[in-house]
Amino acid sequence: MQEDYYIGAYWGPRKETALECARRAELFLRGLARCEPSFGQWYRGGRGAPRGLPGHLVSPAVEELEKLLLISRSRTDVGKEIIERLGFSRLMWNAKEEATDLHLTCGGYSPWGGPNSCLLKPPGQGPVRERLLRVPVLAEVLTCMVTAWDPDYAMASSSEMVDLVEKRGSEVRMGWLTYLSRRLGKLPPLPAPVRIEPVGKLGWLLVLSPEPMTASNPEHVAFTARIRELLDRAGLIERPQPVPASE
């Protein structure tokens, strides 16, 4: 069974302007272009897209990214007023067929609006998927995400593995590769073959295996669950829930 892999970074409420988010997005997009040749250009939807192209070409310039984020803000059903606390959201892709999707949600600061995130979903088949699902490339992509967005955690995994290992809906998710911010706590000793690499002064990148970790392999599932349990005991997995406002 072919599994549904994705790369995601997540962080809690963080109030940022469209300009601040655009600067992060520019850093990320320029980093992505160095990770994989097909990540050098991105497109968005909208009327009047040039014929023959996957959509409107997205410029990685800060000024253009800021404009795209500003027009992406959520609005109320009545009055169409901007909901500032929900931040910005933008979906992009890099091809017509066998596309990699990129979804940014940033600048949100409502405890009830869901996490801010940066999600990269490779195609289900083809050479881009084959190139991307290797440890050196995934580690480079995750490092780009972390450097640009400073998330609480990030991971590369299959959805199937997450479904098998995750125990709470709001917890830090474990993957084949997992990044943990130093904000979460202190990293405990972990068994071989886990490789731990620092990501600057921001946190640690954990590589559980040099080969792909699959949900179809019981040993892979058991090992991922074991690492999750060790991190949970160290207080690195549970994420605090928002506290209801007092009346």
DAVENSUL-V690075 format. One record per residue. BURIAL is b if it has 16 or more other C-alpha atoms within 10 Angstrom, else e. Layout:
burial
BURIAL
BURIAL
This chain:
burial
e
e
e
e
b
b
b
b
b
b
b
b
b
b
b
b
b
b
b
e
b
b
b
b
b
b
b
b
b
b
b
b
e
e
b
e
e
e
b
e
b
b
b
b
e
e
e
e
e
e
e
e
e
b
b
b
b
b
e
b
e
b
e
e
b
b
e
b
b
b
e
e
b
b
e
e
e
e
e
e
e
e
e
b
b
b
b
b
b
b
e
b
b
b
b
e
e
b
b
b
b
b
b
b
b
b
b
b
b
b
b
e
e
b
b
b
b
b
b
b
b
b
b
e
e
e
e
b
b
e
e
b
b
e
b
e
e
b
b
b
b
b
b
b
b
b
b
b
b
b
b
b
b
b
b
b
b
b
e
b
b
b
e
e
b
b
e
e
e
e
e
b
b
b
b
b
b
b
b
b
b
b
e
b
e
e
b
e
e
e
e
e
e
b
e
b
e
e
b
e
e
b
b
b
b
b
b
b
b
e
e
e
b
b
b
e
e
e
e
b
b
e
b
b
b
e
b
b
e
b
b
e
e
b
e
b
b
b
e
e
e
e
e
e
e
e
e
